[in-house]
Amino acid sequence: MARKNFGAKPLSLPQPVWIIATYDENGVPDAMNAAWGGISEENEISVCLSPGHKTCKNFAHTGAFTVSMADREHVAACDYVGLASANKTADKFARAGFTATKSELVNAPIINELAVCIECKVKEYDLDTCILKGEIVNVSVDESALTDGKVDLKKVAPIAFDPFNNAYNVLGEKVADAFKVGKQLF
């Protein structure tokens, strides 16, 4: 089998499309698109954010942020908050068509339009590596994305970033049951 080398680049599939939301010093919500992140411990999330983002100034002030899963329905808004800078566009959250509800557990906004939200307290932010680590305090899911009390992936319609093709793709096709399908090989 032939393989093509792409070199040492940050290419992996799928990459999450996370919308990081914070409040500024005046309580105005802000959001940005981030794809370089993941769950790093049982109750910890890590994401790479360069310090020039207004989001970084915001979470330094509030000690909190939320991470919402971008979805098919709001793909344009989710892309927009990655293209526009809150340092230059003060009302980018509203321009994206987002509305917010303050988290009951952390000082950060929950984006009402996005069904799945991870609510976090800042654990640390390393200026050298640009890695933000957050303690997961809660995961909240809009009831419209549930079926029989469980998260319904088809209703959430989360998107992933494809860095090979600079594209967003919707996730959702189930191919097997995790922690079960591999048992046939024992």
N, C-alpha and C positions, 0 to 999 in steps of 0.2 A: 504494500500500500504506500503510495506517495503522500508526502506531507509538505505543506508550504510553511516556511518560517516567517513570522511577522515581527520578530525581534523582541527586545525587552520593553514591552509597552503595557499599560494598565488595561488589558483586554480580558474580560471574563464574561461569561453568560450564565444566568441573566444578571444584570446589574439593577438594583432597585431604583425606582424613581421616587425619591423621598422629598416631601415638601416640609422644610424646616420652618417652624413658625415661632415668633418671639414678639414680645411687646417692647417698644422703645421707652425712653425715659418719661414720655407723656402718656403712656398707655395705648399708643397707636399700634395695631397689629402689623407685622411685616412677615413676608414669606419668601423663601428662596428654594430653588430646585437643587438637589444634591444626589449624585449617583454613586459616590465612592463611600460606601458604608456597609455596616453589618452588625449583627449581634456578636458581641465579643465575650460576654459571660452570661450566666443565667439571668441576671437582672441588669445587664449593661449593654448599651448600644454605643458604637463608635462611628464617627463620620469625619471625613477630611474636609475642612473648611479653611480657606486662606483668610488671614486676619483682616484683610481689607473690606470684607463683607459687613454691612450694617448689622446683620444677624449676630456677628461675633461681638460687636459693641453692645448689642441688646442683651444677649445672654450673660455677658459679663456684669451688666447692671442688675438683671432680674434673678440670675442663678437658675434659670429654667428655660426649657424649650419643648416644643412638641414635634413629632415626626408623623406626618400623615402620608398614607399611600396614595400616590397619583393614580387616577383611573381613566378609563376610556372616555367617559362622558366629559371630563374636564381636562383633556389632554392639552388643548390650546392654552388654557389658563395656567396649567402646570408648567408648560414650556415657557410661557411669557415670564413667569416669576423667576426663571433661570436666565432669561435674556436681559430683562430690565434690572437696573440697580436701584435699590432704595436710597443709595447715597445721592442719586440724581433724580429719581422719580418718587416723590414723597407719598403719593397715593397709589402705588403699584398694587397693593393688596386689593383695594377697591376696584381698580382698573381691571384686575383679573376676574372680577365678579365674585370674589370671596367675601364671606361674612364670617364672623367669629363669635364664639361663646368662650368665656374665660373658664379654664379648667378649674374644677373644685379642689384639685390636689397640688397644682404647681402654678406659678405665676407666668402662664403662657396661654396663648389662644388655641382653641380647637377650631379647625376650619370646618364649618358646618357642611360644606358641599362634598367633603371627602369622608368616606364611611369609616375608615380604619385610622386610629390615631394612637400613637405611643406617647405618653406624657412622662417627661423626664426632668430630673434635677441635674444640674451640671455637677459632675464629679471632678473633672479637670479639663483644661484646655492647654495643650502644649504648643507654644508659639513656634518652636523649631520644627516640629513635625506636622503642625496644623491639625492634629488629631483632637477632636472633641469627644470626651467620654461622658455619657449621661447615665445616671441611675434610673432605670425604668421603675416608675412609681405606679403606673396603671396603663392598661390598654383598653381603650373604649371603642365600641363599634356601634354605629347607628343601627337601630332596630330594622330599618328598611333593608339592610344587608344580611339579615338573618333568616334562616329557614329552620323551623322547629328548634329555635334557641341556639343554633350553631351558625358560624360564619359561612355564608354561601359564596364561594369564589366567583361564581357566574354573576351574582348580584353585585359584588364588589368590582369586578372587572379591572383588577390592578394591571398597570402597565410596567414593563421592564425596558431598560435602555439597552440597545444593541450597539456597542461601541465600534463594532466592525463595519457597520453600515450607517451609523448615525441615524438610528430609527427607534421609534417606540413600538413595542409589540404588546398586545394584550395577552395575559396569562389566563388559563382556565381549564384546559383539557386534562381530565384525570386519566392517568395511564395505569396506575396500580395503587394498592394500599401500602403506605410506608410501614416499615417494621414488620411486614407480613410477606410480601412478594418474594423476598430473598430467602425465606425459610424453605422454599422448594429446593434449594441447592445444598441443604444440610444432608 
